[in-house]
Amino acid sequence: MPFLPGPPPVEVTLRRSARATRFSLRVSRVDGRVTLSLPGRAREDEALAFLKAQEGWLRNALARLPRTDAIGLGSRLPVEGQSLHLAPGMGRSLQVEGDHLLIPGDPAQAGPRVQAWLKALARDRLVRASDHYAAQIGGRVSRVSLRDTRSRWGSCTAEGALMYSWRLIMAPPPVLRYVAAHEVAHLVEMNHSPRFWAVVDRLYPGWEAQRAWLRTHGSALHGLRFQPAGD
């Protein structure tokens, strides 16, 4: 994987595409990942020369990205829309007490432990919401899986398998429920036609406000980092 040298060096992913007709650079607003796309027969040295020529634009784009915050003891973290202060705890399990999330064990592992706790909580809430909305349309959910998806909050297959971003658990509960209703609606309509949105409207009236919340605040949820630096 090439690097653009300089202060700081920038890691770049090269991606060949049979459909690409020219070089193009993309910077993910979610995680800052830099991708250089090139035509299938283009030479790598030509791609690197293009990268160097675009260095000014690339560094400006990286500088405009939202800040990434590392989560650990002392941080504040949104959980189901509530801001919790992460503090040391006793025993073996994470516990919510008032506006504190108490985390026992090695402070260096607080971030990963919180992430695992959030995923378990997200699975519980999303499975329940998915089953609830599926029952309203006579549908069947075959599987619910969680990922750290960057481009979408959920998806649905024709076989009834639903996938969600576990980071939805940090959003207010109505937002999570809207996304569940949205994906369950795809059990009826595997598209975004007016008929699809009519199903969403039946399952979750007033969904527009929750969709707007994600568009405004979703990138901040993706900007929270739970793994120790270097992982």
Summary of the structure (lengths in Angstrom):
residues: 231
radius of gyration: 20.9
end to end distance: 17.3
largest distance: 59.5
contacts: 656
relative contact order: 0.11
helix: 41%
strand: 24%
